[in-house]
Amino acid sequence: MPKRIPALTDIIISDAKPQSKMYKLHDGFGLYLVVTPNGSKSWRVSYSFEGRREYLVLGKYPQYSLEDARGLNATIREQIKSGINPIQQRKEEVVIENEKRHSTENGIRVSINMNGIIEIWRGRDVVRLARDEAMFVKAQLDLLL
């Protein structure tokens, strides 16, 4: 018989102190809070999709409250029931968001990939810049304009 896990409360979360090793506080339905040795707390969810175990980071506490994390977890569960992998869905949303934010009308498209690399596309040609390189180019353009 599975072990019964009491649901998390705001008091339990705020009283969670860092220890020498990272540890988890489980809430149920795959949702848990990770407390790291440096004191940061982040929400994660564990789920199974197509026979594989997947893990997804939802966000940091207190930026995402317990209720927010539970709501996101419910959304993830609905996506899984619909046959959608939440990790793939999130990657596609980030790419679409970046394309909307960085596309222009002159055929040049700028996007930021998951690793923080900035890509500038013109047709099939692409230039990839790391963050520090992009900051240098921006500074030089600011001098010209």
C-alpha positions as CSV (number, residue, x, y, z in Angstrom):
1,M,0.0,0.0,0.0
2,P,1.4,3.4,-0.9
3,K,2.6,5.7,1.8
4,R,0.2,8.6,2.6
5,I,1.9,12.0,2.2
6,P,0.4,14.9,4.0
7,A,-0.2,17.9,1.7
8,L,2.1,20.9,2.0
9,T,1.1,24.1,3.7
10,D,2.5,27.6,3.5
11,I,3.9,27.2,7.1
12,I,5.7,23.9,6.2
13,I,7.2,25.6,3.2
14,S,8.3,28.8,5.0
15,D,9.8,26.7,7.8
16,A,11.9,24.6,5.4
17,K,15.5,25.4,6.2
18,P,18.5,24.6,4.0
19,Q,20.5,21.5,4.9
20,S,23.9,20.1,3.8
21,K,22.2,18.3,0.9
22,M,19.3,19.1,-1.4
23,Y,16.0,17.6,-0.2
24,K,12.4,17.4,-1.4
25,L,9.1,18.2,0.2
26,H,6.3,16.3,-1.6
27,D,2.8,17.6,-2.0
28,G,1.2,14.8,-4.0
29,F,0.4,14.1,-7.7
30,G,4.1,14.4,-8.6
31,L,4.4,18.0,-7.3
32,Y,7.3,18.7,-4.9
33,L,9.4,21.5,-3.6
34,V,13.2,21.2,-3.8
35,V,15.2,23.0,-1.1
36,T,18.9,23.5,-1.9
37,P,21.8,24.0,0.4
38,N,22.0,27.7,-0.6
39,G,18.4,28.1,0.6
40,S,16.6,28.5,-2.7
41,K,13.3,26.7,-3.1
42,S,11.9,25.6,-6.5
43,W,8.7,23.8,-7.6
44,R,9.1,20.7,-9.7
45,V,6.8,18.1,-11.0
46,S,7.5,14.4,-11.9
47,Y,5.3,12.6,-14.3
48,S,5.3,9.7,-16.7
49,F,4.8,10.2,-20.4
50,E,4.9,7.4,-23.0
51,G,6.6,5.1,-20.5
52,R,9.4,7.5,-19.6
53,R,9.9,9.4,-16.4
54,E,10.0,13.2,-17.0
55,Y,10.8,16.1,-14.6
56,L,9.7,19.7,-15.2
57,V,10.7,22.8,-13.2
58,L,7.7,25.1,-12.6
59,G,9.4,28.0,-10.9
60,K,10.9,29.3,-7.7
61,Y,9.1,29.8,-4.4
62,P,7.8,32.5,-3.4
63,Q,7.5,33.8,-6.9
64,Y,5.1,30.8,-7.4
65,S,2.9,30.2,-4.4
66,L,1.7,26.8,-3.3
67,E,-1.7,27.5,-5.1
68,D,0.1,28.6,-8.3
69,A,2.2,25.4,-8.3
70,R,-0.9,23.2,-7.7
71,G,-2.7,25.0,-10.6
72,L,0.3,24.5,-12.9
73,N,0.5,20.8,-11.9
74,A,-3.2,20.4,-12.7
75,T,-2.6,21.9,-16.1
76,I,0.3,19.5,-16.7
77,R,-1.9,16.6,-15.7
78,E,-4.6,17.7,-18.2
79,Q,-1.9,18.0,-21.0
80,I,-0.7,14.5,-20.2
81,K,-4.3,13.1,-20.4
82,S,-4.6,14.8,-23.8
83,G,-1.5,13.1,-25.1
84,I,0.7,16.3,-25.0
85,N,4.2,16.2,-23.5
86,P,4.4,19.3,-21.2
87,I,8.1,19.7,-21.8
88,Q,7.8,19.7,-25.5
89,Q,4.8,22.0,-25.2
90,R,6.8,24.5,-23.1
91,K,9.7,24.4,-25.6
92,E,7.3,25.2,-28.5
93,E,5.7,28.0,-26.5
94,V,9.1,29.6,-25.8
95,V,10.2,29.4,-29.5
96,I,6.8,30.9,-30.6
97,E,7.1,33.7,-28.0
98,N,10.6,34.5,-29.0
99,E,9.7,34.5,-32.7
100,K,6.8,36.9,-32.1
101,R,8.9,39.2,-30.0
102,H,12.0,39.2,-32.3
103,S,10.6,38.9,-35.8
104,T,10.8,41.8,-38.2
105,E,9.2,42.5,-41.6
106,N,12.5,42.7,-43.6
107,G,13.0,38.9,-43.7
108,I,15.4,38.9,-40.7
109,R,14.3,36.8,-37.7
110,V,16.0,36.9,-34.3
111,S,15.3,34.2,-31.7
112,I,16.8,33.1,-28.4
113,N,17.1,29.3,-28.0
114,M,16.8,27.3,-24.7
115,N,20.6,27.6,-24.0
116,G,20.5,31.4,-24.2
117,I,22.1,31.6,-27.6
118,I,20.8,34.4,-29.8
119,E,20.2,33.4,-33.4
120,I,19.9,35.9,-36.2
121,W,18.3,34.4,-39.4
122,R,18.2,35.8,-42.8
123,G,16.8,33.3,-45.2
124,R,18.8,30.1,-44.6
125,D,21.9,32.0,-43.3
126,V,22.2,32.2,-39.5
127,V,24.6,34.0,-37.1
128,R,24.7,32.6,-33.5
129,L,25.9,34.8,-30.7
130,A,26.5,34.0,-27.0
131,R,25.1,36.5,-24.5
132,D,28.3,38.4,-24.0
133,E,28.9,38.7,-27.8
134,A,25.3,40.0,-28.2
135,M,25.9,42.6,-25.4
136,F,29.1,43.8,-27.2
137,V,27.2,44.1,-30.5
138,K,24.4,46.0,-28.8
139,A,26.9,48.4,-27.2
140,Q,28.5,49.1,-30.5
141,L,25.2,49.7,-32.2
142,D,24.2,52.1,-29.4
143,L,27.3,54.1,-30.1
144,L,26.2,54.4,-33.8
145,L,22.6,55.4,-33.1
